[in-house]
Amino acid sequence: MKLVITGANSSVGLSLLGRLRGPGDVEVFAIVRSERAAREIAGAGRMHVRVVSYDDADGLAETLTGADCVVHLAGILLEGRGTSYASANVAPAAAVADAAARAGVGHLVLVSVVGADSGSTNRYFRTKGQAERAFAESGVPATIVRTPILLGVGTAGAHAISRTIEAGRARLLGGGRHTMRPLDVDDLCEAIVRICRARPEGVRLLELVGPEPVTYRALLERAATVAGTDVALGSIPVGLAKAGAAVRAALTGSGFTPTVVEVITQDEVVERNADVDLGMTLTPLTETLRRILARGERAT
Ligand SMILES: NC(=O)c1ccc[n+]([C@@H]2O[C@H](COP(=O)([O-])OP(=O)(O)OC[C@H]3O[C@@H](n4cnc5c(N)ncnc54)[C@H](OP(=O)(O)O)[C@@H]3O)[C@@H](O)[C@H]2O)c1
């Protein structure tokens, strides 16, 4: 099987590549945007690294030619001075969908987010919904996997938890009362491999979330228990956090905008978890926390 992974240097990409290394029948092509990112990934054996620009339609189509499955991971939550939701969440997805159709790819897989909606008033959820639409309308069999906050090696969610446990204190947006369904990144990677191996049929939308609903406050309290320590949790009203984020973003160009505050305080609710359809047993949340705290996940 020829498998192409875009945004291969993302935290999900690196975990997925780790799972696919070693003997097996999968020929992997890891796509990144820069030589710097390519150096983070050791190509060896059946793993090849390609630096490709999403603006280079021919180069992209050439790399995708003969692929049984293309997994699209490029995307952002935090905008920066040189990158926007349009340029990171929408344009690369549209380019990959077009290239996949031209190249006759067998199956497109998009890692999206719970809450994605092309009609949303929130720009992050809207652009993720637009990426989904590009995949769904590509004419290529496609599976869209909506995910919640991801926890595991290198993930922003794991960094945030480890930082709070290390500091022993935090002020949580809205008191951390929003409900999350944290998913172990290893479980997502297992799901992606299963999806790529399955026979694709039309366009399929899956929502894969972690095994347990939990408020962010309860998640941090559980993490403290796992780490054998205490954590003091205060609260910042969401409205105040949004106002502060708006001022900071205007003054400094910070990517932590009111849009992001809205995203990370949204309840992660799904009607049907895809773990059953995929025949998976999900990692218990406490086990995931044990792993990330044992590694001392830190922001890099
Ligand atoms: N982490 C989560 O909790 C979570 C939750 C739900 C959905 N997701 C989605 O899952 C996917 C992987 O997430 P992640 O957390 O592993 O990502 P990540 O570690 O933040 O990496 C982001 C990836 O997107 C690429 N990228 C950034 N700006 C780009 C642009 N303008 N054009 C093309 N590529 C760009 C980056 O490449 P460079 O290094 O070259 O910038 C990198 O490969 C993303 O689409 C994300 O939105 C993540």
The ligand as an SDF file (V2000), in Angstrom:
LIG
                    3D

 48 52  0  0  0  0  0  0  0  0999 V2000
   -3.8210   18.7040   18.3470 N   0  0  0  0  0  0  0  0  0  0  0  0
   -5.1320   18.6470   18.5660 C   0  0  0  0  0  0  0  0  0  0  0  0
   -5.6000   18.5980   19.7320 O   0  0  0  0  0  0  0  0  0  0  0  0
   -6.0850   18.6020   17.3830 C   0  0  0  0  0  0  0  0  0  0  0  0
   -7.4610   18.5030   17.6270 C   0  0  0  0  0  0  0  0  0  0  0  0
   -8.3430   18.4340   16.5410 C   0  0  0  0  0  0  0  0  0  0  0  0
   -7.8530   18.4930   15.2430 C   0  0  0  0  0  0  0  0  0  0  0  0
   -6.5240   18.6180   15.0430 N   0  0  0  0  0  0  0  0  0  0  0  0
   -6.0500   18.7010   13.6450 C   0  0  0  0  0  0  0  0  0  0  0  0
   -5.1910   17.5970   13.3880 O   0  0  0  0  0  0  0  0  0  0  0  0
   -4.1570   17.9990   12.4650 C   0  0  0  0  0  0  0  0  0  0  0  0
   -2.8060   17.7020   13.0980 C   0  0  0  0  0  0  0  0  0  0  0  0
   -2.7440   18.4130   14.3370 O   0  0  0  0  0  0  0  0  0  0  0  0
   -1.3850   18.5850   15.1560 P   0  0  0  0  0  0  0  0  0  0  0  0
   -1.7410   19.1760   16.4700 O   0  0  0  0  0  0  0  0  0  0  0  0
   -0.6050   17.3260   15.0810 O   0  0  0  0  0  0  0  0  0  0  0  0
   -0.6640   19.7250   14.2660 O   0  0  0  0  0  0  0  0  0  0  0  0
    0.6760   20.4960   14.6330 P   0  0  0  0  0  0  0  0  0  0  0  0
    1.6040   19.6600   15.4110 O   0  0  0  0  0  0  0  0  0  0  0  0
    0.2940   21.8390   15.1860 O   0  0  0  0  0  0  0  0  0  0  0  0
    1.3060   20.7390   13.1700 O   0  0  0  0  0  0  0  0  0  0  0  0
    0.6760   21.5880   12.2500 C   0  0  0  0  0  0  0  0  0  0  0  0
    1.0150   21.1240   10.8430 C   0  0  0  0  0  0  0  0  0  0  0  0
    0.3920   22.0030    9.9060 O   0  0  0  0  0  0  0  0  0  0  0  0
    1.3830   22.5460    9.0200 C   0  0  0  0  0  0  0  0  0  0  0  0
    1.0720   23.9200    8.6470 N   0  0  0  0  0  0  0  0  0  0  0  0
    1.0340   25.0210    9.4220 C   0  0  0  0  0  0  0  0  0  0  0  0
    0.7350   26.1070    8.6850 N   0  0  0  0  0  0  0  0  0  0  0  0
    0.5880   25.6740    7.3980 C   0  0  0  0  0  0  0  0  0  0  0  0
    0.2780   26.3120    6.1770 C   0  0  0  0  0  0  0  0  0  0  0  0
    0.0690   27.6180    6.1000 N   0  0  0  0  0  0  0  0  0  0  0  0
    0.2200   25.5420    5.0580 N   0  0  0  0  0  0  0  0  0  0  0  0
    0.4250   24.2020    5.1020 C   0  0  0  0  0  0  0  0  0  0  0  0
    0.7420   23.5440    6.2370 N   0  0  0  0  0  0  0  0  0  0  0  0
    0.8010   24.2750    7.3870 C   0  0  0  0  0  0  0  0  0  0  0  0
    2.6780   22.5020    9.8260 C   0  0  0  0  0  0  0  0  0  0  0  0
    3.7920   22.5500    8.9380 O   0  0  0  0  0  0  0  0  0  0  0  0
    5.0440   23.5400    9.2250 P   0  0  0  0  0  0  0  0  0  0  0  0
    5.8230   22.9090   10.3590 O   0  0  0  0  0  0  0  0  0  0  0  0
    5.7640   23.5620    7.9350 O   0  0  0  0  0  0  0  0  0  0  0  0
    4.4620   24.8760    9.6100 O   0  0  0  0  0  0  0  0  0  0  0  0
    2.5200   21.1540   10.5440 C   0  0  0  0  0  0  0  0  0  0  0  0
    2.8510   20.1020    9.6920 O   0  0  0  0  0  0  0  0  0  0  0  0
   -4.3770   19.4870   12.1960 C   0  0  0  0  0  0  0  0  0  0  0  0
   -5.0980   19.6620   11.0150 O   0  0  0  0  0  0  0  0  0  0  0  0
   -5.1980   19.9340   13.3900 C   0  0  0  0  0  0  0  0  0  0  0  0
   -5.9880   21.0780   13.1200 O   0  0  0  0  0  0  0  0  0  0  0  0
   -5.6260   18.6700   16.0610 C   0  0  0  0  0  0  0  0  0  0  0  0
  1  2  1  0
  2  3  2  0
  2  4  1  0
  4  5  1  0
  4 48  2  0
  5  6  2  0
  6  7  1  0
  7  8  2  0
  8  9  1  0
  8 48  1  0
  9 10  1  0
  9 46  1  0
 10 11  1  0
 11 12  1  0
 11 44  1  0
 12 13  1  0
 13 14  1  0
 14 15  2  0
 14 16  1  0
 14 17  1  0
 17 18  1  0
 18 19  2  0
 18 20  1  0
 18 21  1  0
 21 22  1  0
 22 23  1  0
 23 24  1  0
 23 42  1  0
 24 25  1  0
 25 26  1  0
 25 36  1  0
 26 27  1  0
 26 35  1  0
 27 28  2  0
 28 29  1  0
 29 30  1  0
 29 35  2  0
 30 31  1  0
 30 32  2  0
 32 33  1  0
 33 34  2  0
 34 35  1  0
 36 37  1  0
 36 42  1  0
 37 38  1  0
 38 39  2  0
 38 40  1  0
 38 41  1  0
 42 43  1  0
 44 45  1  0
 44 46  1  0
 46 47  1  0
M  CHG  2   8   1  16  -1
M  END
$$$$
